[in-house]
């Protein structure tokens, strides 16, 4: 997901995105532990999306 797409979402949508992303991250970590994950770069990308969403939430809350 691109940063511009993240910036267009509302705070509630961003919180939902973080929640879903954390669930996916847990699933990916479990797959990695069981050595069933082929593309380990997905973990880093998902962590980046979570961090970007949290940053945008903070930016939007400071504007108010």
DSSP file (Angstrom, degrees, kcal/mol; ACC not computed):
  #  RESIDUE AA STRUCTURE BP1 BP2  ACC     N-H-->O    O-->H-N    N-H-->O    O-->H-N    TCO  KAPPA ALPHA  PHI   PSI    X-CA   Y-CA   Z-CA
    1    1 A X              0   0    0      0, 0.0     2,-0.1     0, 0.0     0, 0.0   0.000 360.0 360.0 360.0 134.4    0.0    0.0    0.0
    2    2 A X     >  -     0   0    0      1,-0.1     4,-1.7     4,-0.0     3,-0.3  -0.454 360.0-119.3 -82.6 155.1    1.4    3.4   -1.0
    3    3 A X  H  > S+     0   0    0      1,-0.2     4,-2.4     2,-0.2     5,-0.2   0.856 113.4  58.0 -61.7 -36.4    1.7    6.2    1.5
    4    4 A X  H  > S+     0   0    0      1,-0.2     4,-1.2     2,-0.2    -1,-0.2   0.891 105.5  50.3 -62.5 -38.9   -0.7    8.4   -0.5
    5    5 A X  H  4 S+     0   0    0     -3,-0.3     4,-0.5     1,-0.2    -1,-0.2   0.882 110.5  50.0 -65.5 -37.9   -3.4    5.7   -0.2
    6    6 A X  H >< S+     0   0    0     -4,-1.7     3,-1.1     1,-0.2    -2,-0.2   0.898 107.0  54.2 -67.3 -40.3   -2.8    5.6    3.6
    7    7 A X  H 3< S+     0   0    0     -4,-2.4    -1,-0.2     1,-0.2    -2,-0.2   0.775 102.0  59.4 -65.6 -26.1   -3.0    9.4    3.9
    8    8 A X  T 3< S+     0   0    0     -4,-1.2    -1,-0.2    -3,-0.2    -2,-0.2   0.648  89.9  91.4 -78.1 -14.8   -6.5    9.4    2.2
    9    9 A X  S <  S-     0   0    0     -3,-1.1     2,-0.1    -4,-0.5    -3,-0.0  -0.404  79.0-115.0 -81.2 156.8   -8.0    7.2    4.8
   10   10 A X     >  -     0   0    0     -2,-0.1     4,-2.2     1,-0.1     5,-0.2  -0.347  32.5-102.9 -81.2 170.1   -9.8    8.4    8.0
   11   11 A X  H  > S+     0   0    0      1,-0.2     4,-2.4     2,-0.2     5,-0.2   0.889 123.0  51.6 -63.2 -39.7   -8.4    7.7   11.4
   12   12 A X  H  > S+     0   0    0      1,-0.2     4,-2.0     2,-0.2    -1,-0.2   0.914 110.2  48.6 -64.0 -41.9  -11.0    4.9   12.0
   13   13 A X  H  > S+     0   0    0      1,-0.2     4,-2.3     2,-0.2    -1,-0.2   0.879 110.9  51.6 -64.4 -37.0  -10.0    3.3    8.7
   14   14 A X  H  X S+     0   0    0     -4,-2.2     4,-2.5     2,-0.2    -2,-0.2   0.899 107.7  51.2 -67.5 -40.1   -6.4    3.5    9.7
   15   15 A X  H  X S+     0   0    0     -4,-2.4     4,-2.2     2,-0.2    -1,-0.2   0.896 111.3  48.5 -62.5 -39.1   -7.0    1.9   13.1
   16   16 A X  H  X S+     0   0    0     -4,-2.0     4,-2.6     2,-0.2     5,-0.2   0.887 109.8  52.6 -66.9 -38.8   -8.8   -0.9   11.3
   17   17 A X  H  X S+     0   0    0     -4,-2.3     4,-2.6     2,-0.2    -2,-0.2   0.910 109.9  48.2 -61.8 -42.7   -5.9   -1.2    8.9
   18   18 A X  H  X S+     0   0    0     -4,-2.5     4,-2.4     2,-0.2    -2,-0.2   0.921 111.3  50.6 -63.8 -44.0   -3.4   -1.5   11.8
   19   19 A X  H  X S+     0   0    0     -4,-2.2     4,-1.5     1,-0.2    -2,-0.2   0.933 114.1  43.4 -60.5 -47.1   -5.6   -4.1   13.5
   20   20 A X  H  X S+     0   0    0     -4,-2.6     4,-2.3     1,-0.2    -1,-0.2   0.891 112.9  52.7 -65.9 -39.6   -5.8   -6.2   10.3
   21   21 A X  H  X S+     0   0    0     -4,-2.6     4,-2.5     1,-0.2    -1,-0.2   0.873 106.2  52.9 -65.7 -36.9   -2.1   -5.8    9.6
   22   22 A X  H  X S+     0   0    0     -4,-2.4     4,-2.0     2,-0.2    -1,-0.2   0.874 108.8  50.4 -66.5 -35.9   -1.1   -7.0   13.0
   23   23 A X  H  X S+     0   0    0     -4,-1.5     4,-2.1     2,-0.2    -2,-0.2   0.924 111.9  47.2 -65.1 -43.8   -3.2  -10.1   12.5
   24   24 A X  H  X S+     0   0    0     -4,-2.3     4,-2.6     1,-0.2    -2,-0.2   0.894 109.9  54.0 -62.8 -39.8   -1.5  -10.7    9.2
   25   25 A X  H  X S+     0   0    0     -4,-2.5     4,-2.4     1,-0.2    -1,-0.2   0.900 107.4  50.1 -62.7 -41.6    1.9  -10.1   10.8
   26   26 A X  H  X S+     0   0    0     -4,-2.0     4,-2.1     2,-0.2    -1,-0.2   0.921 110.8  49.8 -62.2 -43.7    1.2  -12.7   13.5
   27   27 A X  H  X S+     0   0    0     -4,-2.1     4,-2.3     1,-0.2    -2,-0.2   0.909 111.1  49.3 -61.6 -41.9    0.2  -15.2   10.8
   28   28 A X  H  X S+     0   0    0     -4,-2.6     4,-2.4     1,-0.2    -1,-0.2   0.892 109.6  51.4 -65.9 -38.9    3.4  -14.5    8.8
   29   29 A X  H  X S+     0   0    0     -4,-2.4     4,-2.2     2,-0.2    -1,-0.2   0.884 109.9  49.8 -65.5 -37.1    5.5  -14.9   11.9
   30   30 A X  H  X S+     0   0    0     -4,-2.1     4,-1.9     2,-0.2    -2,-0.2   0.918 110.6  49.6 -66.4 -42.3    3.9  -18.3   12.6
   31   31 A X  H  <>S+     0   0    0     -4,-2.3     5,-3.2     1,-0.2     6,-0.9   0.890 110.6  50.8 -62.3 -38.8    4.5  -19.4    9.1
   32   32 A X  H ><5S+     0   0    0     -4,-2.4     3,-1.1     3,-0.2    -1,-0.2   0.909 108.4  51.4 -65.2 -41.3    8.1  -18.3    9.3
   33   33 A X  H 3<5S+     0   0    0     -4,-2.2    -1,-0.2     1,-0.3    -2,-0.2   0.857 112.8  45.3 -64.5 -34.2    8.5  -20.3   12.6
   34   34 A X  T 3<5S-     0   0    0     -4,-1.9    -1,-0.3    -5,-0.1    -2,-0.2   0.415 114.3-121.5 -87.4   1.8    7.1  -23.4   10.9
   35   35 A X  T < 5S+     0   0    0     -3,-1.1    -3,-0.2    -4,-0.2    -2,-0.1   0.858  81.8 116.6  58.9  40.7    9.3  -22.7    7.9
   36   36 A X      < +     0   0    0     -5,-3.2     2,-0.6    -6,-0.1    -4,-0.2   0.402  43.5 100.4-110.2  -3.6    6.3  -22.5    5.5
   37   37 A X        -     0   0    0     -6,-0.9     3,-0.2     1,-0.2    -9,-0.0  -0.751  44.8-179.6 -89.4 121.3    6.9  -18.8    4.6
   38   38 A X  S    S+     0   0    0     -2,-0.6     2,-0.8     1,-0.2    -1,-0.2   0.861  73.7  47.2 -87.6 -38.9    8.6  -18.4    1.2
   39   39 A X    >   +     0   0    0      1,-0.1     3,-1.3     2,-0.0     4,-0.2  -0.817  59.5 175.9-109.3  94.1    8.8  -14.7    1.0
   40   40 A X  T >> S+     0   0    0     -2,-0.8     3,-1.0     1,-0.3     4,-0.7   0.632  70.5  78.6 -73.6 -12.5   10.1  -13.3    4.3
   41   41 A X  H 3> S+     0   0    0      1,-0.2     4,-2.0     2,-0.2    -1,-0.3   0.713  77.1  75.0 -67.6 -19.0   10.2   -9.8    2.9
   42   42 A X  H <> S+     0   0    0     -3,-1.3     4,-2.3     1,-0.2    -1,-0.2   0.851  89.2  58.2 -60.8 -34.2    6.4   -9.6    3.5
   43   43 A X  H <> S+     0   0    0     -3,-1.0     4,-2.1    -4,-0.2    -1,-0.2   0.936 107.6  45.0 -62.8 -47.2    7.1   -9.3    7.2
   44   44 A X  H  X S+     0   0    0     -4,-0.7     4,-1.9     1,-0.2    -1,-0.2   0.885 112.5  51.2 -64.2 -40.0    9.2   -6.1    6.7
   45   45 A X  H  X S+     0   0    0     -4,-2.0     4,-2.1     1,-0.2    -1,-0.2   0.896 110.5  49.1 -65.1 -39.8    6.7   -4.6    4.3
   46   46 A X  H  X S+     0   0    0     -4,-2.3     4,-2.1     1,-0.2    -2,-0.2   0.893 109.3  51.6 -68.0 -39.3    3.8   -5.2    6.7
   47   47 A X  H  X S+     0   0    0     -4,-2.1     4,-2.2     1,-0.2    -1,-0.2   0.874 108.7  52.4 -63.3 -36.4    5.7   -3.6    9.6
   48   48 A X  H  X S+     0   0    0     -4,-1.9     4,-2.6     2,-0.2    -2,-0.2   0.909 107.8  50.6 -64.9 -43.0    6.4   -0.6    7.3
   49   49 A X  H  X S+     0   0    0     -4,-2.1     4,-2.4     2,-0.2    -2,-0.2   0.908 110.5  49.8 -62.1 -41.9    2.7   -0.2    6.6
   50   50 A X  H  X S+     0   0    0     -4,-2.1     4,-2.3     1,-0.2    -1,-0.2   0.928 112.0  47.5 -62.3 -45.1    1.8   -0.4   10.3
   51   51 A X  H  X S+     0   0    0     -4,-2.2     4,-2.1     1,-0.2    -2,-0.2   0.899 112.1  49.6 -64.3 -40.9    4.4    2.3   11.1
   52   52 A X  H  X S+     0   0    0     -4,-2.6     4,-2.4     2,-0.2    -1,-0.2   0.906 110.5  50.3 -65.1 -41.1    3.2    4.5    8.3
   53   53 A X  H  X S+     0   0    0     -4,-2.4     4,-2.2     1,-0.2    -2,-0.2   0.909 110.5  49.4 -64.2 -41.4   -0.4    4.2    9.4
   54   54 A X  H  X S+     0   0    0     -4,-2.3     4,-2.0     1,-0.2    -1,-0.2   0.887 110.8  50.7 -64.3 -37.8    0.5    5.1   13.0
   55   55 A X  H  X S+     0   0    0     -4,-2.1     4,-2.4     2,-0.2    -2,-0.2   0.913 109.9  48.9 -65.4 -43.2    2.5    8.1   11.8
   56   56 A X  H  X S+     0   0    0     -4,-2.4     4,-2.7     2,-0.2     5,-0.2   0.886 109.3  53.3 -65.6 -38.2   -0.4    9.4    9.7
   57   57 A X  H  X S+     0   0    0     -4,-2.2     4,-2.2     2,-0.2    -1,-0.2   0.928 110.3  47.5 -59.6 -44.6   -2.8    8.9   12.7
   58   58 A X  H  X S+     0   0    0     -4,-2.0     4,-1.6     1,-0.2    -2,-0.2   0.906 111.8  50.0 -64.3 -41.7   -0.5   11.0   14.8
   59   59 A X  H  X S+     0   0    0     -4,-2.4     4,-1.2     1,-0.2    -2,-0.2   0.922 112.5  47.0 -62.2 -44.1   -0.2   13.7   12.1
   60   60 A X  H  X S+     0   0    0     -4,-2.7     4,-0.9     1,-0.2    -1,-0.2   0.860 111.0  51.2 -69.1 -34.8   -4.0   13.9   11.7
   61   61 A X  H  < S+     0   0    0     -4,-2.2    -1,-0.2     1,-0.2    -2,-0.2   0.806 107.4  53.7 -73.7 -27.3   -4.6   14.1   15.5
   62   62 A X  H  < S+     0   0    0     -4,-1.6    -1,-0.2     1,-0.2    -2,-0.2   0.779 101.3  60.3 -74.6 -26.8   -2.1   16.9   15.8
   63   63 A X  H  <        0   0    0     -4,-1.2    -1,-0.2     1,-0.2    -2,-0.2   0.840 360.0 360.0 -69.4 -33.6   -3.9   19.0   13.2
   64   64 A X     <        0   0    0     -4,-0.9    -1,-0.2    -3,-0.1    -2,-0.1   0.493 360.0 360.0 -65.9 360.0   -7.1   19.1   15.1
